[in-house]
């Protein structure tokens, strides 16, 4: 909520109060093209940071190195002449920790609060371990700020080993590090209920989770178990919108499915690799045949024109995946192979897969894709396969009809 008694810092600017004593001081990045050098982010990024104003003042994380000056100005405005006592570092990735040294130089009496592993990383990043300016915390430790109390929770591998979270037990606010985050800049609207989340944010939230955290499903399950034991009124992640209690069921349900590798939709995703259009034609015909059979939740993607992070996110969404690849140098088409490598690296599992292969001589892609899938967990490969020799013919279309029947039957049984 917005604090009713506070005046705007700048005319026309919204006061970013989350509660009466907790304020948002993060920044938005619309200059970034690739997050972590690989994920397209057309809607930008937010680097979220917060300050708790009490007898003692705690700043919750810093921001990316390119926004240090803006962040310190946001903090200074929020402090209104006071000095911070603590900088709590929940996560050491540089998009959140890059300004730790700048903060400590700017506020020489402040102390850093973080995990033991984080201080090892701080020394690696900055050359100092700040032994005389640090408090090491772990599971169950607390830090009193006055009427507010931070309760620390370890969250290893969500998604780095040093990660901690903090639960402020007076106002029941969870500072969740990278968990429950999303790609995308906030641009004035802090909470998920201020936007059309399904329309404007869900795809980016899914893509963020599946590509950044997707590998660590069991660790996320352990975190969800811890979170279920406390009364949470607000979740404050390090990226993307904040969440209120009334919407947490929606968010937790998504995280529960994603981290158990259970599909959101009982539907079909067709991913094709085509050099001269013949496999594309086969993929489109397959989609038409599935639609004629009543399959409504259906998506088709060209592996060459779709960023692999989108393919991974959609793979987490759908229950059935069709891999349609030409053979290239007696192997899997390179971009299809990259997609499969990412699926395996991110622990993709529990999907039903159908295989189409193509080639003009010695088609091998189907066999190789099936061998690749054998190395993944709980991936069911349908027996019905399609081989396209140069282009579709009567024989390969008959194979396709058999595949369609097998997919439809599998969807009914799912």
N, C-alpha and C positions, 0 to 999 in steps of 0.2 A: 504494500500500500504506500501511498505518498503521504509523507508527514504533513499534517495540515497547518502546522505553525511555521514551517520554514519558508523563507523567501528565496526566490530564484537567484542563482549565482550571477547569471547573465539574463538580461531581459529576453523573454521568450524561451528560455531553456528550462526544461523540466528538471525538478529536483529528483535526483535518483536515489531516494530513500526506499529501502526494501522493507524495513521496519522503522520504528522510532529511533533506533540507535545503530542501525546497520545501513551503510550507504554503498552504492555502486560507484566505483571509480575506474572502471575499465575503459578500453578503447576499441574502436572499429578500424579495420584495415580493408580498404577498397583498392589498394594498390597491388596486392598480392595476386599472382597468376596461379602459382602452384604451391599448395600447402605441403610442407615437408619435401618440396622439390618434385612431387609426383602427382598430387591430387588436385584436379581442376576445381577452382572455387569461384565460379562466376558471380556469386552473391557475397563475396568477401569473407572475412573472418572477424569474430570478436575475440578479444583477449580479456577475459573477465577478471576483475580484481575488486576487492571489497575492503571496507574499513569498519571496525566495530568501535563505537565511541562510548567509553565508560570511564571509570576512575583510571584505569589503564587502557591504552588504545592499542588495538591489534590490527595490523594491515594483513590482509589475506592474499598472498601471492603478488608477484610483479607481472610485467607484460613483456612482449617481444621487444628486442633491442631497438627497433626502429621507432618505438613510441615511448621511450623512456622519459623524454622531456614532457610530453603531453600527460603521461601518467603521474609524474611528480607534481605537475600543476593541478591535476584533478585532486590529488591527495591533499595538497596544500590548501586548496579551496574548501575541502571537506573538513579539514582540521580547524579552520578558523582561528589560527594563531597558536594552537596547541602542538605538542610534539608527540610522535608515536613512540610507544614503548617496545612493541614487538613487530617483527615481520615473520608471519607464519608461512613456511614454504611447504606446500603439500606435494609438489611434483617438480622435478628438476629439469624437465625438457626446456630448452632455451626460450620457447615462446612464452614461458611463464616465469623463468628464473633469470633471464638475461640481465635484469636490472637490480639483482641482489646487491652487487658491489656498489652500484650508483646510490642505492637507497642507504646503505651503511655509511657511505661517505657523506651523504647529505644530512643524515641523522646520526651523528657519532655516538649518541648515548643509547641507541636502539639495540635490541638483541634479536638474533635469529632463532626461531623455534622450528625444528624439523627432526626427521628421523636420522639415525646413525648413518644409514646408507646415503642419505641425502648430503650429509656433511662431507662424506668421502667424495661425492660428485662435486660439491661446491669447491673443494680444494682442486679437483681436476680442472674445473672450468675457470676458476679465478686465481688459483695459485695460493690461496689462503684457506685455512679451515676455521678461522675466527674462533679459536679455542677460548678466548676471553670474552666472547660476545655471543654465546650460543647456549641454548637449552635443548638437550636431546630428549625426545619424547618417543614413546612406543604405545602399544595397545593398552588401553585403560588409564593412561596418564591424563591428568587434568591441568588446566591453567586458568586461574581465576583472574578476571579483569575488573571485578567489583561485583555488580549484580549479574553479569554474564560469566558463564563458565564454559570453557572449551574442553570437550571430552574427545580424546584422540583415538582413532581407529586405524589400524594398519590395513592396507589394501594392496598387497604385493601383486605385481603383474596386472594391475588395472590402470595403466598397462606397462609400467616400469616397476622394477623391484623395490624402489625406495618410497613408493607412494604411501602417503597417509591421508586421511580425511579427518575433519573435525566436526563434531556435533555440538552446537551451542544449545545447552539444555534449558536455558531460561526462555528463550523465544522459539526454541525447537527448530533451529535452522541447521541443515546439513551442508557443509562446504565439501563438495564431492569430487574435487580435483577434475580429471578428465572424464569421469563417469557421468552419464546423462547429458553429455555435450552434443554439439552439432556444428557442422560447417555453417557459415553464413554470418553476416554482420547484423547487429541488433537495430541500429538506426533509430534509437529513441524508445522502442517498445521492449521492455525488459522481460515481461512474463509471457509464458506460452498462451495464456488465455486472452492476451491482447492481440493475437494474430490468428489467422486461419491456419492452424498448425498442420492439419492433414493436407491442405492444398499447397501451402508455401514452405513448410519446414520438414515434413515427414521424410521425404526422399533424401534430403541432406542429412537428417539425423540418422537414418538407416545407413547411408553411405559412410558417414563418420564412424558409427559403431563397427560396422562390418569390416571396414578396411583398417581401422586404427586398433580396435580392441577385439575384433572377431576371433582371433586365435586363442584367446584366453577365456573361453566360455566357463570352465570350471571355477576359475578365480572370480568371475562375475557372479556366479551362483553363490559362492561363499559370501560375497559382499551383500547380495540381496538378502541372504539369511540374517546377516548382522543388522541390516537396515530395518528388517521387519520387526526387530525387537524393541525399537524406539518409536516415539511419537514424533513424526516429522511434519512440520507445517510448511516449510519452504526448502527447496533444494537449490543451491547456488553452485552451478558447474563453472568450469574455467572457459568454456566456449558455449555460445548459443544462449537461448532463453532460459530464464529461471522458471521453477515449477512450484505451484501452490498445492496444498494438501488435497484439494478437491479434484485435481487432475493427476495425482500421482499414480492412481490405479491404472490409468491408460499407459503411462510411461513405464511402470514396473512390468506390466503385461508384455510390452514390446521387448524390454530387456530380458525378461524371462524366456520368451520364445527365442530370441536371437542367441542367447547364451546357452540354450539347450539345443540349438541348431534345428529347431522345429520351424517349419514354414509358416508364414502368415497366411498364405493363400493356397488353396487347392487348385492349382492352375499350371499352365505350361509356358515355359520360356524357351524359345528357339534361338540358338546362337549359331550363325553360319559364317564360314570363311569361303569366299568365292573370288576367283581371280578374273574370270571372264564372263561371269553372270549365270553360268549354268547351275551352280550350287545355290545361288540366290533364288533362281526360279524354282528349284526343288523345295527350298525352305518356304517360299511363299505359297506353293501349292499345298505343302503339308499344313500350313496354317489355315488355308481355306478349307481343307478337308476336315480338320479338327473343329473349325467353327461350324461347319455343316452338321457335325455330330453333336452340337450343343455345348462345346467348350467355350465358355464366356471369358474366363480369365486367361488371357492369351497375349503374349508379347513376343515380338521378333526383333532381333538385334544383329547388325552387321559387325563382326568382331573387329573389322578394320576401321570402322567409323565410330565406334563407341568406346569411350575411355574405359579401361579395364576396371576402374573403381566403381563405375555404374553397373558393369556386368556382375561384379562380386555382390553388390548390394541387391540386385535383382535375383541373384542365385539364392541369397538368404530369404528372399520373399516367397519364391514359388516352390511348389512341391515337386514338380517335374521339369527336367531340363533335356532338351534335344541338342546334341552336339553334331553339327553338320559341317564337315571339313573336307576340303580337297587335300590330296596328297601332294607334298612339296619336297622335292629331293629325297623321295622315299621315306618321308617323315610326316609329322603333323604340321600343318601350315603354321608358320612361326607365331603369328599373333594369337591363334587358337592355343598353341602350346603355352604361350605366356599366361593366358587366361587360366588354363588348367594348373599351371605352376602356382598362381596366386590362390586358386581354390584350395590346393593342397596345403600351401603355407599358412592359410588362415583357418585350417582345420575344418573345412567344409565337409558336411556329412549328412546322412539321413535323407538322401534325395533319390528319386527314381530317374534314371537316365536312359534315353534312347539315342542310338548312334546312326548317323548317315555319313557315308564316305564317298569321295569322288576321285576320279583319275582317268587318264586316257591310257595309261599303261602301269601295271603293278600297283593298283590302289592298296595302300597300307595304312592310311590314317585311321580307319575304324579299329583295326586290330591294336594299333598303338595307343589309341585313346582308351580302349577297354583295359589294356594292360596298365595304363596310368591310373585309371579309376580303381583297379584292384588294390592299389596301395593306399586307398583312402577308406575311412571308416563308414560302414553301413551305407554304402552306395549300391543300389540295386540297378543292374543293367538289364534292360529288356532283351529277350532273345531275338525279337523281330528287328532286323536291321535292313538298311537300304544301301545299295551300292549303285552309284551313278557312274556309268562308263561313258565319259565325255559329256553326254547329255541324257536327260530322261528319255526312257523308252517304255514300251508296253510292259516289259519284265520288271523294270525298277519301279514303275508306278504300281504294279501289283504288290511288290514288296512294301511300298508306302502305305497302301490300303491296309495291309496286315499290321503295320506299325501303328496306324491310326486306331485300329480296333484294340490293340494291346494297350495303348496309352489311355483310351477312353475307359477300358475295363479297370485299369490300375487306378484311375481317378475315382471311379465309383467305389473301389475298395479302400481308398485312403481315409 
